[in-house]
């Protein structure tokens, strides 16, 4: 109804009429959304095929250009595939609303995030939210797109393009360790075949998950970790973190082809603190509440050890015991939600600034517990896979990433492949 359609009504009558029209349109959007949702009912369950742990965007990781009234194109990689899809967006740490005027997904070349931001335009699909093409995400909220038909292959790059309205680029939700370049273009470019300019820094913003509707045999592994899981030392735009390598093995192995991987690694994170939300405080959100989760892997604790100030063996042993208490809590909570729990031993860090004899005592205490405990359903012995056979307090020289002369902690792609190769895939057939 246009303004000129109300020539004989008073101001209040016109306002009431417009409100009624707005409500009827809103009701129509809700009805359409319910219809879309119901059309997918009974077709399976939602399984996370890609995800990242949301964080508050720190000053050094803000977008390189304003996002307001611009298009942001980001790239993610599926693990399991499917024919129905939905995408999760988060404003969990934002202090102001985020307006997304238009959001599109499209399949993309493997090199797109590191070159020209190209998409396969024939695969482009507009998303809706409660039947509408746009949505306003309030601070602290998480939203899903409406489910939609989409042929998503396994192990495939996906571009998510968002044309924003108003938002602050300095207080938004993000994930600094994407290892994937993003593109920002002024105005609405969600359907552009490629993006002008070069890819910018490797961060994700607003996007936190992608899910496929799958049969009961499909499941997801939620991995709680730190920078080694997040991929520090891997190759930007190459998807060669150890969880990526694990996904490759799972998908190409017939008995586990329906198992997805959800990488909840956060650089600098720890059980008790560190960067981002402490692992013990984000566990429910990043593990238990991931759709389709059946398996849980914890590979975390080196930052706790590195920051511990114990001055004698008694204190160090007590600190390791406190870590073990948190690991035990994780396994118990996972079992209460019918997840199988697997603990990974902490890899060597000789030569790193974290290394002291007391810190090594803590690492060995934790690792000995992981290898012998009866709380977890299995152990991933990453320590054994990564260590130097001739000097086991150090990483194997073949896996040294060369970030700097004193790193001694993170690995190169060969090291991450070695971690993935050491995992028994039969653990994910139960």
For each residue, the residues with C-beta under 8 A, 3 or more apart:
1: 5 6 17 18 21
2: 5
3: 6 14
4: 7
5: 1 2
6: 1 3 9 13 14 17
7: 4
8:
9: 6 13 14 17
10: 13 14
11: 14 15
12: 15 16
13: 6 9 10 16 17
14: 3 6 9 10 11 17 18
15: 11 12 18 19
16: 12 13 19 20
17: 1 6 9 13 14 20 21
18: 1 14 15 21 22
19: 15 16 22 23
20: 16 17 23 24
21: 1 17 18 24 25
22: 18 19 25 26
23: 19 20 26 27
24: 20 21 27 28
25: 21 22 28 29
26: 22 23 29 30
27: 23 24 30 31
28: 24 25 31 32 131
29: 25 26 32 33 130 131 132
30: 26 27 33 34 130 131
31: 27 28 34 35 131
32: 28 29 35 36 130 131
33: 29 30 36 37 128 129 130 131 146
34: 30 31 37 38
35: 31 32 38 39
36: 32 33 39 40 128 131 146 147 148
37: 33 34 40 41 146 147
38: 34 35 41
39: 35 36
40: 36 37 43 84 147 213
41: 37 38
42:
43: 40 84 213
44: 213 214 215 216 218
45: 213 214 216 218 291 292
46: 86 211 212 213 214 291 292
47: 80 82 211 212 213 214 218 219 220 260 291 292
48: 51 209 210 211 220 222 260 262 290 291 292 293
49: 78 79 80 81 82 152 210 211 212 220 260
50: 76 77 78 79 158 209 210 260 262
51: 48 88 208 209 210 262 263 264 290
52: 175 178 204 207 208 209 263 264
53: 175 208 264 265 266 276 282 286
54: 90 92 93 173 174 175 208
55: 58 93 173 174 175 176 266 275 276 277
56: 93 171 173 174
57: 61 62 93 170 171 172 173 174 176 203 205
58: 55 61 62 176
59: 62 170
60:
61: 57 58 174 176 201 203
62: 57 58 59 169 170
63: 66 67 72 169 182 184 200 203 205
64: 184 200 201
65: 70 184 200
66: 63 69 70 169 184
67: 63 70 72 164 167 169 172 184 205
68: 164 165 166 167 168 169
69: 66 164 165 166 186 187
70: 65 66 67 163 164 184 185 186 187
71: 161 162 163 164 184 185 186 187 188 189 190 192
72: 63 67 161 162 164 182 183 184 205 206
73: 117 119 159 160 161 162 182 183 184 185 189 190 195
74: 159 160 161 162 178 180 182 204 205 207
75: 108 112 113 157 158 159 160 180 181 182 237
76: 50 157 158 160 180 204 207 210
77: 50 155 156 157 158 239 244
78: 49 50 81 152 153 154 155 156 158 210 212
79: 49 50 154 155 220 247 250 251 259 260 261 262
80: 47 49 154 212 214 218 220 251 257 258 259 260
81: 49 78 152 153 154 155 156 212
82: 47 49 85 150 152 212 213 214 218
83: 149 150 151 152 212 213
84: 40 43 147 148 149 150 212 213
85: 82 105 147 148 150 152 210 211 212 213
86: 46 144 145 146 147 148 210 211
87: 103 105 127 144 145 160 207 209 210 211
88: 51 142 143 144 145 207 208 209 210 211
89: 98 100 103 137 142 143 144 145 206 207 208
90: 54 137 141 142 173 206 207 208
91: 94 97 98 137 138 139 140 141 142 172 173 206
92: 54 140 141 142 173
93: 54 55 56 57 140 171 172 173
94: 91 97 98 137 139 140 167 168 171 172 173
95: 139 168 171
96: 139 167 168 171
97: 91 94 136 137 138 139 166 167
98: 89 91 94 136 137 164 167 172 206
99: 134 135 136 137 164 165 166 167
100: 89 103 129 134 135 136 137 162 163 164 165 206
101: 133 134 163 164 165 188
102: 126 133 134 162 163 188 190
103: 87 89 100 126 127 145 160 161 162 163 190
104: 124 125 126 127 160 161 190 191
105: 85 87 124 125 127 150 158 159 160 161
106: 119 120 121 123 124 125 158 159 161
107: 119 120 123 152 153 156 157 158 159
108: 75 112 113 118 119 120 157 158 159
109: 112 115 118 120 157
110: 157
111: 114 115 237
112: 75 108 109 115 116 117 118 119 157 159
113: 75 108 117 157 180 181 182 199 237
114: 111 181 199 236 237
115: 109 111 112 118 199
116: 112 194 195
117: 73 112 113 159 181 183 194 195 199
118: 108 109 112 115 193 194 195
119: 73 106 107 108 112 123 124 159 161 192 193 194
120: 106 107 108 109 123 124
121: 106 124 191 193
122:
123: 106 107 119 120 151
124: 104 105 106 119 120 121 191
125: 104 105 106 148 150
126: 102 103 104 133 190
127: 87 103 104 105 133 145 146 148
128: 33 36 131 132 133 145 146 148
129: 33 100 132 133 134 135 143 145 146
130: 29 30 32 33 135 146
131: 28 29 30 31 32 33 36 128 146
132: 29 128 129 135
133: 101 102 126 127 128 129
134: 99 100 101 102 129 165
135: 99 100 129 130 132 143
136: 97 98 99 100 165
137: 89 90 91 94 97 98 99 100 141 142 143 206
138: 91 97 141
139: 91 94 95 96 97
140: 91 92 93 94
141: 90 91 92 137 138
142: 88 89 90 91 92 137 208
143: 88 89 129 135 137
144: 86 87 88 89
145: 86 87 88 89 103 127 128 129 148
146: 33 36 37 86 127 128 129 130 131
147: 36 37 40 84 85 86 213
148: 36 84 85 86 125 127 128 145
149: 83 84
150: 82 83 84 85 105 125
151: 83 123
152: 49 78 81 82 83 85 107 156 158 212
153: 78 81 107 156
154: 78 79 80 81 251 257
155: 77 78 79 81 247 248 251
156: 77 78 81 107 152 153
157: 75 76 77 107 108 109 110 112 113
158: 50 75 76 77 78 105 106 107 108 152 210
159: 73 74 75 105 106 107 108 112 117 119
160: 73 74 75 76 87 103 104 105 207 210
161: 71 72 73 74 103 104 105 106 119 189 190 191 192
162: 71 72 73 74 100 102 103 190 206 207
163: 70 71 100 101 102 103 187 188 189 190
164: 67 68 69 70 71 72 98 99 100 101 167
165: 68 69 99 100 101 134 136
166: 68 69 97 99
167: 67 68 94 96 97 98 99 164 172
168: 68 94 95 96 171 172
169: 62 63 66 67 68 172
170: 57 59 62
171: 56 57 93 94 95 96 168
172: 57 67 91 93 94 98 167 168 169 205 206
173: 54 55 56 57 90 91 92 93 94 205 206 208
174: 54 55 56 57 61 203 204 205 206
175: 52 53 54 55 178 203 204 205 208 266
176: 55 57 58 61 203 267
177: 202 203 227 230 231 232 265 266 267
178: 52 74 175 182 202 203 204
179: 202 231 234 235 236 237 238 239 241
180: 74 75 76 113 202 204 236 237 239
181: 75 113 114 117 199 200 201 202 236 237
182: 63 72 73 74 75 113 178 199 200 201 202 203 204 205
183: 72 73 117 195 197 199 200
184: 63 64 65 66 67 70 71 72 73 200
185: 70 71 73 189 192 195 196 197
186: 69 70 71
187: 69 70 71 163
188: 71 101 102 163
189: 71 73 161 163 185 192 195
190: 71 73 102 103 104 126 161 162 163
191: 104 121 124 161
192: 71 119 161 185 189 195
193: 118 119 121
194: 116 117 118 119
195: 73 116 117 118 183 185 189 192
196: 185
197: 183 185
198:
199: 113 114 115 117 181 182 183 237
200: 63 64 65 181 182 183 184
201: 61 64 181 182
202: 177 178 179 180 181 182 236 237
203: 57 61 63 174 175 176 177 178 182
204: 52 74 76 174 175 178 180 182 207 208
205: 57 63 67 72 74 172 173 174 175 182
206: 72 89 90 91 98 100 137 162 172 173 174
207: 52 74 76 87 88 89 90 160 162 204 210
208: 51 52 53 54 88 89 90 142 173 175 204
209: 48 50 51 52 87 88 262 290 291
210: 48 49 50 51 76 78 85 86 87 88 158 160 207
211: 46 47 48 49 85 86 87 88 291 292
212: 46 47 49 78 80 81 82 83 84 85 152 218 260
213: 40 43 44 45 46 47 82 83 84 85 147
214: 44 45 46 47 80 82 217 218 258 292
215: 44 218 258
216: 44 45
217: 214 258
218: 44 45 47 80 82 212 214 215 258 259 260 292
219: 47 258 259 260 292 293 294 295 428
220: 47 48 49 79 80 259 260 261 262 290 291 292 293 294 295
221: 246 259 260 261 262 293 294 295 296 297 428
222: 48 262 264 286 287 290 293 295 296 297 339
223: 229 243 261 262 263 264 265 296 297 299
224: 229 264 265 279 282 283 286 287 296 297 298 299 300 330
225: 228 229 230 263 264 265 266 269 297 298 299 300
226: 229 230 265 266 267 268 269 270 274 299 300 302 303
227: 177 230 231 232 265 266 267 268 269 410
228: 225 232 233 242 265 299 302 347 409 410 411
229: 223 224 225 226 241 242 243 263 264 265 299 300
230: 177 225 226 227 241 263 265 266 267
231: 177 179 227 234 240 241 242 244 263 265 416
232: 177 227 228 267 401 403 410
233: 228 401 403 407 410 411 412 413 415 416
234: 179 231 238 240 241 244 412 413 416
235: 179 238 240 413
236: 114 179 180 181 202
237: 75 111 113 114 179 180 181 199 202
238: 179 234 235 413
239: 77 179 180 244
240: 231 234 235 244 245 413 416 417
241: 179 229 230 231 234 244 245 263 265 416
242: 228 229 231 245 246 416 417 419 420
243: 223 229 246 247 261 263 265 420
244: 77 231 234 239 240 241 247 248 261 263
245: 240 241 242 248 249 416 417 419 420 421
246: 221 242 243 249 250 261 420 423
247: 79 155 243 244 250 251 260 261
248: 155 244 245 251 252 420
249: 245 246 252 253 256 420 421 423 425
250: 79 246 247 253 256 257 259 260 261 425 428
251: 79 80 154 155 247 248 256 257 259
252: 248 249 257
253: 249 250 256 257 425
254: 257
255: 425 426 429
256: 249 250 251 253 259 425 428 429
257: 80 154 250 251 252 253 254
258: 80 214 215 217 218 219
259: 79 80 218 219 220 221 250 251 256 294 295 428
260: 47 48 49 50 79 80 212 218 219 220 221 247 250 292
261: 79 220 221 223 243 244 246 247 250
262: 48 50 51 79 209 220 221 222 223 290 293
263: 51 52 223 225 229 230 231 241 243 244
264: 51 52 53 222 223 224 225 229 282 286 287 290
265: 53 177 223 224 225 226 227 228 229 230 231 241 243 269
266: 53 55 175 177 225 226 227 230 269 274 275 276 277 282
267: 176 177 226 227 230 232 275
268: 226 227 274 275 276 303
269: 225 226 227 265 266 274 275 276 277 278 279 300 303
270: 226 273 274 278 279 300 301 303 304 307
271: 278 279 280 300 301 304 323 326 327
272: 278 279 280 304 326
273: 270 278 304 307
274: 226 266 268 269 270 278 303 304 307
275: 55 266 267 268 269
276: 53 55 266 268 269 282
277: 55 266 269 281 282
278: 269 270 271 272 273 274 281 282
279: 224 269 270 271 272 282 283 298 300 326
280: 271 272 283 326 329 330
281: 277 278
282: 53 224 264 266 276 277 278 279 285 286
283: 224 279 280 286 287 288 330 333
284: 287 288 289 333
285: 282 288 289
286: 53 222 224 264 282 283 289 290
287: 222 224 264 283 284 290 293 296 330 334 339
288: 283 284 285 293 333 334 337 339
289: 284 285 286
290: 48 51 209 220 222 262 264 286 287 293
291: 45 46 47 48 209 211 220
292: 45 46 47 48 211 214 218 219 220 260
293: 48 219 220 221 222 262 287 288 290 296 337 339
294: 219 220 221 259 338 339 340
295: 219 220 221 222 259 339 340 341 342 427 428
296: 221 222 223 224 287 293 330 334 339 340 341 342
297: 221 222 223 224 225 342 343 344 380
298: 224 225 279 327 330 341 342 343 344
299: 223 224 225 226 228 229 344 346 380 382
300: 224 225 226 229 269 270 271 279 303 304
301: 270 271 304 305 323 327 346 366
302: 226 228 305 306 346 347 349 354 363 409
303: 226 268 269 270 274 300 306 307
304: 270 271 272 273 274 300 301 307 308 319 323
305: 301 302 308 319 323 346 354 359 362 363 366
306: 302 303 349 352 353 354 359
307: 270 273 274 303 304
308: 304 305 316 319 358 359 362
309:
310: 315 316 318 319 358 362
311: 315 358
312: 315 316 358
313: 316 317 358 361
314: 317 318
315: 310 311 312 318 319 358
316: 308 310 312 313 319 320 358 359 361 362 365
317: 313 314 320 321 361 362 365
318: 310 314 315 321 322
319: 304 305 308 310 315 316 322 323 362
320: 316 317 323 324 361 362 365 366 369
321: 317 318 324 325 365
322: 318 319 325 326
323: 271 301 304 305 319 320 326 327 362 366
324: 320 321 327 328 365 366 369
325: 321 322 328 329
326: 271 272 279 280 322 323 329 330
327: 271 298 301 323 324 330 331 343 366 369 370 375 376
328: 324 325 331 332 373 375
329: 280 325 326 332 333
330: 224 280 283 287 296 298 326 327 333 334 341
331: 327 328 334 335 341 343 375 376 377
332: 328 329 335 336 375
333: 283 284 288 329 330 336 337
334: 287 288 296 330 331 337 339 340 341
335: 331 332 338 339 341
336: 332 333
337: 288 293 333 334
338: 294 335
339: 222 287 288 293 294 295 296 334 335
340: 294 295 296 334 377 378 427 430
341: 295 296 298 330 331 334 335 375 376 377
342: 295 296 297 298 376 377 378 379 380 427
343: 297 298 327 331 370 373 376 378 379 380
344: 297 298 299 370 379 380 381 382
345: 366 367 370 371 379 380 381 382 383 384
346: 299 301 302 305 363 366 367 382 383
347: 228 302 382 383 386 387 395 409 411 419
348: 363 383 386 387 388 392 393 394 395 408
349: 302 306 352 354 355 359 363 395 408 409
350: 355 360 391 393 394 395 408
351: 355 394 406 407 408
352: 306 349 355 406 407 408 409
353: 306 406
354: 302 305 306 349 359 409
355: 349 350 351 352 359 360 393 408
356: 359 360
357: 360 361
358: 308 310 311 312 313 315 316 361 362
359: 305 306 308 316 349 354 355 356 362 363
360: 350 355 356 357 363 364 393
361: 313 316 317 320 357 358 364 365
362: 305 308 310 316 317 319 320 323 358 359 365 366
363: 302 305 346 348 349 359 360 366 367 383
364: 360 361 367 368
365: 316 317 320 321 324 361 362 368 369
366: 301 305 320 323 324 327 345 346 362 363 369 370
367: 345 346 363 364 370 371 383
368: 364 365 371 372
369: 320 324 327 365 366 372 373
370: 327 343 344 345 366 367 373 376 379
371: 345 367 368 379 381
372: 368 369
373: 328 343 369 370 376
374:
375: 327 328 331 332 341
376: 327 331 341 342 343 370 373 379
377: 331 340 341 342 427 430
378: 340 342 343 424 427
379: 342 343 344 345 370 371 376
380: 297 299 342 343 344 345 419 422 423
381: 344 345 371 384 385 422
382: 299 344 345 346 347 385 386 419 422
383: 345 346 347 348 363 367 386 387
384: 345 381 387 422
385: 381 382 418 419 421 422
386: 347 348 382 383 395 396 399 411 415 418 419
387: 347 348 383 384 392 393 394 395 396
388: 348 391 392 394 395 396 397
389: 392 396
390:
391: 350 388 394
392: 348 387 388 389
393: 348 350 355 360 387
394: 348 350 351 387 388 391 397 408
395: 347 348 349 350 386 387 388 399 400 408 409 411 415
396: 386 387 388 389 399 400 415 418
397: 388 394 400
398: 414 415
399: 386 395 396 411 412 414 415 418
400: 395 396 397 407 408 411 412 415
401: 232 233 407 410 411 412 415
402: 407 412
403: 232 233 407 410
404: 407
405:
406: 351 352 353
407: 233 351 352 400 401 402 403 404 410
408: 348 349 350 351 352 355 394 395 400
409: 228 302 347 349 352 354 395
410: 227 228 232 233 401 403 407
411: 228 233 347 386 395 399 400 401 414 415 416 418 419
412: 233 234 399 400 401 402 415 416
413: 233 234 235 238 240 416 417
414: 398 399 411 417 418
415: 233 386 395 396 398 399 400 401 411 412 418 419
416: 231 233 234 240 241 242 245 411 412 413 419 420
417: 240 242 245 413 414 420 421
418: 385 386 396 399 411 414 415 421 422
419: 242 245 347 380 382 385 386 411 415 416 422 423
420: 242 243 245 246 248 249 416 417 423
421: 245 249 385 417 418
422: 380 381 382 384 385 418 419
423: 246 249 380 419 420 427
424: 378 427
425: 249 250 253 255 256 428 429
426: 255 429
427: 295 340 342 377 378 423 424 430
428: 219 221 250 256 259 295 425
429: 255 256 425 426
430: 340 377 427
